[in-house]
Amino acid sequence: MFVPDGFEPPGGLDASDFRLEPLRPEHNERDHEAWSSSIEHIRTSPGYGSDSSWPRPMTLAENLADLERHARDFAARTGFTYTVLDAGDDVIGCVYVYPAKGDVHDASVQSWVRVSRAELDPVVRAAVTEWLASSWPFRRPLYEPLLG
């Protein structure tokens, strides 16, 4: 079991520069544009790397299938993916909360922001770190810090 019975996953997060809401199929076009325009930047984010299997080029239809999978995971409580939106509802990133591999951590958290909003990388990471501590049941989440 990834999260305890009775735990209600947060419906999102409102921060001063962005908000999180569960990633859904209706985000498809905006999500696809955001990450596909930022592949090299995402690969420099903690938890990805140049040899990562994602991001890789995908069609809009393949991206939709991926968003539908994330929505099923959310409904089944096996993983939680949130889109990062700015005040204008543009998709500027994503946050993934999934079970960690091994016994050291109880959750693995990754995030990215699009290259055109790279200045929000540390802002998103700081807010998500606080959110993990205040709103989630994890004791040992793995959320790698930005380097530098």
C-alpha positions as CSV (number, residue, x, y, z in Angstrom):
1,M,0.0,0.0,0.0
2,F,1.5,3.3,-1.1
3,V,-0.6,5.6,1.1
4,P,-2.6,4.6,4.1
5,D,-6.3,3.8,3.9
6,G,-8.3,6.9,4.7
7,F,-5.6,9.3,3.5
8,E,-7.1,11.7,1.1
9,P,-4.4,12.9,-1.4
10,P,-4.2,16.7,-1.7
11,G,-6.4,18.2,-4.4
12,G,-3.5,20.5,-5.2
13,L,-1.4,23.3,-3.9
14,D,-1.8,27.1,-4.2
15,A,1.5,29.0,-4.1
16,S,2.2,32.6,-5.0
17,D,3.8,31.9,-8.4
18,F,2.0,28.8,-9.4
19,R,-0.5,26.1,-8.5
20,L,-0.7,22.4,-8.6
21,E,-3.7,20.4,-9.7
22,P,-4.1,16.7,-10.6
23,L,-2.8,16.1,-14.1
24,R,-5.7,15.1,-16.3
25,P,-6.3,14.3,-20.0
26,E,-7.7,17.8,-20.6
27,H,-4.2,19.1,-20.0
28,N,-2.8,17.1,-22.9
29,E,-2.0,19.8,-25.5
30,R,-0.6,22.3,-22.9
31,D,1.4,19.5,-21.2
32,H,2.8,18.1,-24.5
33,E,3.9,21.6,-25.6
34,A,5.5,22.3,-22.2
35,W,7.7,19.3,-21.9
36,S,8.4,18.7,-25.6
37,S,9.8,22.3,-25.8
38,S,12.0,21.6,-22.8
39,I,13.5,18.2,-23.1
40,E,17.1,19.2,-22.6
41,H,16.3,21.4,-19.6
42,I,14.2,18.6,-18.0
43,R,17.1,16.2,-18.4
44,T,19.2,18.5,-16.3
45,S,16.6,18.4,-13.5
46,P,17.4,16.1,-10.5
47,G,16.1,12.6,-11.0
48,Y,16.2,12.6,-14.8
49,G,19.7,12.8,-16.4
50,S,20.8,12.5,-20.0
51,D,20.3,8.7,-20.1
52,S,16.7,8.9,-18.7
53,S,14.1,7.2,-20.7
54,W,11.9,10.2,-20.3
55,P,11.4,12.7,-21.7
56,R,11.5,11.2,-25.2
57,P,9.6,12.4,-28.3
58,M,5.9,11.4,-28.2
59,T,3.0,12.2,-30.3
60,L,0.0,14.1,-28.9
61,A,-1.9,10.8,-28.9
62,E,0.9,9.0,-27.0
63,N,1.0,11.9,-24.5
64,L,-2.7,11.6,-24.0
65,A,-2.3,7.9,-23.2
66,D,0.4,8.8,-20.7
67,L,-1.9,11.4,-19.0
68,E,-4.7,8.8,-18.9
69,R,-2.3,6.4,-17.2
70,H,-1.4,9.0,-14.6
71,A,-5.1,9.7,-14.0
72,R,-5.7,6.0,-13.4
73,D,-2.8,5.8,-11.0
74,F,-4.2,8.8,-9.1
75,A,-7.7,7.1,-8.9
76,A,-6.1,3.8,-7.8
77,R,-3.9,5.7,-5.2
78,T,-0.8,4.1,-6.7
79,G,0.8,7.3,-7.8
80,F,-0.1,11.0,-7.9
81,T,0.8,13.4,-10.7
82,Y,0.1,17.1,-10.6
83,T,0.4,19.7,-13.3
84,V,2.1,22.9,-12.5
85,L,0.1,25.9,-13.8
86,D,0.8,29.6,-13.8
87,A,-1.8,32.3,-13.2
88,G,-2.9,32.1,-16.9
89,D,-3.4,28.4,-16.8
90,D,-0.4,27.6,-18.9
91,V,1.3,24.3,-18.0
92,I,4.7,25.1,-16.8
93,G,5.7,21.8,-15.3
94,C,4.8,18.6,-13.4
95,V,5.2,16.9,-10.1
96,Y,5.2,13.1,-9.7
97,V,4.7,11.4,-6.4
98,Y,5.2,7.6,-6.7
99,P,6.4,4.7,-4.6
100,A,10.1,4.6,-4.2
101,K,12.2,1.6,-5.2
102,G,13.8,-0.2,-2.3
103,D,13.3,0.3,1.5
104,V,15.2,3.5,2.2
105,H,12.5,5.9,1.0
106,D,8.7,5.6,1.1
107,A,8.1,7.9,-1.9
108,S,10.0,9.1,-4.9
109,V,9.2,12.6,-6.0
110,Q,10.3,14.3,-9.2
111,S,9.4,17.6,-10.8
112,W,10.3,19.7,-13.8
113,V,9.5,23.1,-15.1
114,R,9.6,24.2,-18.7
115,V,12.8,25.9,-19.9
116,S,11.0,29.2,-20.4
117,R,10.1,29.3,-16.7
118,A,13.4,27.8,-15.4
119,E,13.6,30.5,-12.7
120,L,10.7,28.7,-11.0
121,D,12.7,25.5,-10.5
122,P,13.8,26.4,-6.9
123,V,10.5,28.0,-6.1
124,V,8.5,24.9,-7.1
125,R,11.0,22.6,-5.3
126,A,10.8,24.6,-2.1
127,A,7.0,24.7,-2.1
128,V,6.7,21.0,-2.9
129,T,9.3,20.1,-0.2
130,E,7.1,21.9,2.4
131,W,3.9,20.4,0.9
132,L,5.3,16.9,1.2
133,A,6.1,17.5,4.9
134,S,2.8,19.1,5.8
135,S,0.2,17.3,3.6
136,W,1.5,13.8,2.9
137,P,2.0,10.8,5.2
138,F,5.6,10.1,4.0
139,R,8.4,9.9,6.5
140,R,11.3,9.4,4.1
141,P,10.5,10.9,0.6
142,L,13.2,11.1,-1.9
143,Y,13.1,14.5,-3.7
144,E,16.6,15.3,-4.9
145,P,17.7,18.9,-4.4
146,L,18.8,21.2,-7.3
147,L,22.5,21.2,-7.8
148,G,24.5,24.4,-7.7
